[in-house]
Amino acid sequence: MLSRTTPKEIHPAQTQPDNEPAARTGGTVHAHRVMLVVQAFTALPGTDHGPSELAAATGLNIAVVYRILQSGIATSIFLRVPPGRYRLGPGAARIGMQAMAATPDVTAARPVLERLSRAVDGFALLWVLSPYGGPRKAYAASAPGRYDFESFGLSVADLVEVGQSLRVGASGRVIAAHLSPSLVSAVLEQPFPAGVGPGAVRDTAAYAASLAEIREAGYAVSREEVTGWSAVAAPVMWGDTVYGAVSVLKPSSLMPEDLALPVAATTAAAERLTLFASGESDPYPLAG
């Protein structure tokens, strides 16, 4: 899962070196600066950055940034990639994986998906974000109702490719809408998958413009991005980081023009799964 931290959030005025709170000890100040450098890697465009770029993003002295980078190499938090640039390393990945392991098992999602499937009479799915090899989504759980994966009319290879892509479908755009600009750029650089329908948003400018609208609305709609099917999706969040998306699909001929019910049911399911992802108790548990 990947944060939507922005450079502005990384170095507000009160975190500038000349404005460090007087009560902080030297160790606390150093730890704070280390976290600023780590966060900068999640906000700056691209994956590889030099000390001067990181210093500008964090407001720290370049010598301080350089020392932090050198100390992080020993624990593989950072990797040195010549010439004179750095990226997050496997040590950072281990931290992320450990954090993700603390989220609830996806089996907790199935009753929510089954309720959504019955409410809309559609195929309900939970997708989770996978950062490996570039931002993608991975299947986590589903409640197909009266449908199955063969109903989509795609070969296994095309179904996997379309299912993983954030370029295709309401669930893909909902997840992308909550990624950092650099990761959205990475999504747009990925090849467009084969097997998509006529409604797919192929224009990169239109795709990028739709993400702000999705964040504002809290959901996304797709029609014929998989031939013959329409969908509604809403984000599942873990704090301010996107965990994945809930989507419900129906044959386009059966998806109503008035989407009030599918939108309400899907966003309610996403809100409930957001509580699960955050480890919070559900104030309105399902009765069955």
N, C-alpha and C positions, 0 to 999 in steps of 0.2 A: 504494500500500500504506500501511497506516495502523497506527500504533503503539498498543499497549495500555498505554502509560505511565500511571500513576495519579498523582494529586496528591501522595501520600505519597512516591512515588519522585522527584518533582520537587524537593522541598525537605526532604531528611533533615536532621537536626540539624546535621551537620557542614558544611552548605552555607549556614547562616544567616550574614548579613553580619557579626555580631559574632564568628563562629567561623571566619572565613576562615583557612586555614592560613598561618602566618607566611611560609612560603617563597614564596608567590605574589607575583608582581610586580603592579603596578597594571593593566597590560594583560591579564594572565592572569585577574585577578579580574573585569575588565569583560567579557571574552569569556565567562567562566563565567556571569555574570549574564545576558548576552544569550541564551545557550542555555537558561537556566531560563525566561525569558519566552517564547521560541519553544515550548518543550515544554509550557508551561502551556496554550497554545491547543489542543494535542492531547488534553488531559486534562479541561479544564473543559467542562461541558455547554453546548451551543449553539456558535455560530460567532463571535458578537460579544461583546467584553468591554471593560470600562473599566479604567483604571489601578488603581483601588482593588481591584477583583476580582483582577487579576493580581498585585498586590502581596501580597494575602492568600494567594494560592495558592503564591507563590514564597518568601515570607518576606522579600522585598526592600522597601526604602523606596519609597514611592509616587513620590517625586521621581525616583529612579533608574529606575523602571519607565517613567515618563513620558518621560525623556530617551531611553531605549532605543527606545521606540515612535516618537518623532519622528525618530530617526536611521534607523530602518528604513523610514520612508515614502519617503525619497529613493531607495532601491533596490527599492522595491515589495515588500519582504518583508512589510510591514504596509500595510493600507489604513485610512484614517480613515473611519468610517461614523457620521454624526451621529446623535444628539447625544453627543459625547465618547466614542465607542466605537471599537474597532479589530477588525480581523480579519486573518487571514493573506492575503497577496496573491499576484499572479502570480510575484513573485520567489521566494517559497517553493515555488510549484508547479514552477518551473524546476529548483530544486534537487532536488526529489523525482523529477522526470522523468529528470534526469541520473543519479540513483542507480539508478532502475529500468532504465535503458538498459544498466547494467553487468551485469544478470542474464543468464544464458544464454538463447539462442534456444530457443523452445518446441519446435523440432524435436527437441531432445534428449529430450523427454518421450515421443515416440511409441513407441520400443521398450519403455519401461516400461508404457505404456498397452496396447500389444499383448500383452505378457506377462500383464497383469491381465485383459484381455478373454478370453484363452484359459483362464486358470486358473478363472475364474468362469463362462465362457460367457455373457458379458453385454456391454453397451455401456459402455465405459470412456471417461471424459471428464476433461479438465483444465480447470478454471475459474480465472480470475484475478480479483482484486479490482479494481474500477474505482470511483474516488471521484467521478467526474464526475456532477453532478446529484444527489448523494446516493449513499451506498454501494450498489453493485450488483456483480453478477458478470458477467464477459464470457467467452464461449467462447474457448478457446485452442487445444486440440488434442483429438483423439479417436481411438479404435480401436473401431469399431462392431461388429466381429465379424460375426455373421449378421444384424444389425439395421441399420436406418437411421433417419434423423430422421422419416421418414414413418410409421414404426412407432408413434409416440406418438399418432397420430390427432388431432393438433392442427393448426389452421390456422397458416400462417406467422406471422401477427400474434400469435396466442396462444402459439405456441412461443417466439417472441422474448421476449414479456412474461414468461412463466413462467420462461424460462431466465435472465433478468436479475435476477429478484427474489430477495432474500435472505430473504423471508418464506416461500418455498416450497421444500420438498425438503431432503434431508439435506445437500446441498452448501451450500445457503444458510444453514442453521443452523450448520454447522461454521465457516463464515467469520464469521458474526455472533458466534459464541461467543468469538472472539479479537479483537473490536473493543472500543473504549472504550465505557463506558456512554452517553456523549453520542451516539456514532454508532449504537448499538443503538436509542436513542430515535428517531433519524432514520429508521432502518429501519422502526420500528413506526408512524411517521407516514405512510409511503408507502401509497398505495392498494393494496388487496389485488388481485392480478392476476386477470384473467378466465381461464377455461379450466382451473382447478385441479380436482383430484379430491376425493373425499369425505374423504380422510385428511389433508388440509391442516390445520395447526394455526392455526385462525382466532382463537382466544382469545389476546389479547396477554399476559395474565398467564401462561398456560401456556407460551407461546412463550418469554417471558423466563426463566421458571423452568427451562426445558429447557437453557439455554445453559451453566449451571454444571455440569450433569450431563454435557454433551458435553465440556467441558474436562477433567473428571475421567476420563471413559472414553477420550477420544482419538479418538472417532468418533461418527457419528450414523447413524440408521436412519430411513427413511421408507417407509411402505406406503400406496399409493394416493393419494399427493399429486399424482401424474399418474395419471389413471384407467387402471387395468390394470397399473401398474408399481410396483415396489418398488426401493429403492436403499440402498446403504451409501456413506458418504463419510468422508474423513479430511482434516485440514488439511495444507497445504503451507506451511511457515513460512520466513521469511527473518530469522534471528535471533529476536527476540521480536516480530516484526511478521508478520502474516498475509499471505502471498503469494497464496493461493488455496485450492483444494480439489480432490482427486481423488474422483470418484464412479464407481460401477459400478451400472448399472441392468439389471434383468431383468423380464420379465413376472411379475406377482405369483404366477401359478399355478406358475411354475418356480423362484421364489426359495425356497430351503429354509427351514423353520422354524428349524433349527439354523444360525445365521449364523456359526459359527466360521470356516469357510473364507473366505466373502466378507469378513469383518472382518479376518482375518489378511492376506489378499492385498491388500486396499485400504490398510490401514495400512502394510504393507511398501512398497507403491508410493509412498505419500505420504512416507514416510521417505527413500526414494531421491530423490524429486524435491525434497525439502527440501535435500538435499546439493547438487543441481544449482543450485537457486535461490541457495544461499549461495556458489556458486563453488568448492565443495570437491570433491575427487576421490572417486569411488565406490570404497570398499574391496572391494566384491564386484560387479564389473562383470558385466553380463548376457553370457552366452555366445552369445546369438543368438536 
